[in-house]
Structure formats: C-alpha cells, structure tokens
Amino acid sequence: MARYYRYRLPPWARNCIIIIEKVTMPILIFQLVRTLLFPTSLDVFLLGALTGLFIAFYLEWI
C-alpha cells in the first residue's frame, strides 16, 4: 500500500489541504451546536462526516 505524502503534491493542492484542515474545527463546532439544537438526519450525517475528516487530519491520514 502506497503511503500518502502531502508534501509530494503541487503547492496549490497542498495549500487547499492546509486551508481545509484549519477550517474543519470551527465548522465541526458549529455543526455540533446545530445538531444539538435541531437534530435532523442530515445534521447527524454531516456531523459524522466532519468528525471523520477531523480525525483523519488529526491522525495525519491526510
């Protein structure tokens, strides 16, 4: 299995990944508050997807 290295990407792609990584936490917090106040199936799905994305960045899978 080939290991994914973000530093092998072109600079514009690396910048996109860095921006997404920085923006994930505030969006995750907003979605958590929204899900707690108005729980719908879509909100729960989005919260799960954002949590998975945040964990992937935290564990440096991406």
Helices and strands as residue ranges (DSSP letters): G 6-8, H 11-37, H 41-58
